Amino acid sequence: MAADVNTYMGIGTAVTAALFYFPPTIVAWIRQHPNRVSIFLLNLLLGWTVIGWFVALIWSASAIRRYPLSDTVKAPEQPAPENDSYRRLEQLADLKERGHLTQEEFDEEKQRVLKGR
């Protein structure tokens, strides 16, 4: 039995409606969002309310936190001592420029930092 034009129009309309209704779900799946099933359910059940659709879209576009595969979390690398001293001197100079340190206090702290090298 041949399908008539109305059948094809109905299928086309359903596909078009899905493409306009499910972008939050599509974005979540493409980005491999860890909560993509929850986003799909929110989009499916509350997407008809415009607020639910926007919440699902914002959730799907939100930042994804990547966790390391190992159980231990690596500590951040410590900066080289030269950089640390340099940063500390910059902070002291900034405090002096703002008026939080006097020249004498600045000189004392500067000597401490330079001796700590």
N, C-alpha and C positions, 0 to 999 in steps of 0.2 A: 504494500500500500504506500503510495507516495505521500510525502509530507507536504502540507500546504505552506503558503507564505506566512501565515499566522504563527506556525510552529517555529519557523526560523526567526521571525520577529520577536517572539517570546524569549527564545534562547539568547538572542543578541541583546535584548533589553536586560535580561538577568545578568549576563556577563558584564555589561556596561555598569549596571547598578552595583555589582560586586566590586568593580574597579574603583568606584567612587566611595563605597562604604568601608572597604577594608584596607586602605592605605596604612593605618597604624599597625595592623597585623603584618602586612607585607614588609614594612620597614623593620619591624621587630625580627622577623624571620631572616631577612637579608643581613641584618647586623648581628645575628646570633645572640640576641638579647637573652640573658638567663631567665627572664620572666615572660618569655614570648607566649607561653600557653595562657598565662593569666591575662596578658594583654589581649590575646585573641578572645577570651571569654568576656572581658570587659567590653571589647569592641562589638562582639556579637550580641550581648544582652543589653548593654546600655548605650550602644553607638547611635541608636535612633534619637536619643536625647543629644542635642548638640554638645552639651557639656561633657557627656560620657565619651563622645567621639574625640573631643579635644584633649581630654585627660588621657585617653589611650594613645593619642598621637604624641603628646608630650612625654609620656612614659616610655614609649618606644624609641624616642629620639634622645632620651636621657643618657648620661654618661654610663658606660659599662666598666665596672671595676674588674680588672684582670687580677686574679690571684695566682701566686706562683704554684707550680706543680709540686714542689717539694714541701715537706711539712715545716721545715725551718725557714724562717724569713731571714734573708741576708741583711746584715746591718749596712747602712749607708757608708760609703767610703769616707774616711776622715780626710779633710783637706790637708795639704802640705803645711808644715809649721810656718813657712815663709808667708803663705797666703793668709794664714790665721793672724799672724802678727800684723801684716799689712791691713787686713780688714779691721783689726782692733784699733790701729792708728787712725784709720779713716773715721771710725766711729767716734774716737776721742776728738778729732779735729772738727767733726760735725757738731758734737756737743759744745765745744768751745765756741764755734761760730754762732750757735744759738744762744749763747750766754749762760748755759747750764754749768760750765766749768770756768774757773778763773785761769789765768795764765800759769800760776803756780801749781794748781791742781793738774793742769794739762801736762806740765813739765814732769811732775812726779809720776803720773801714770805712764807717760811716754818712756821714762827711764825704766819703769818696771817691765813694760812690754819689751823693750830692747834688751834688757838683761835676761829675760826669759828665753831669748833665742838660743 
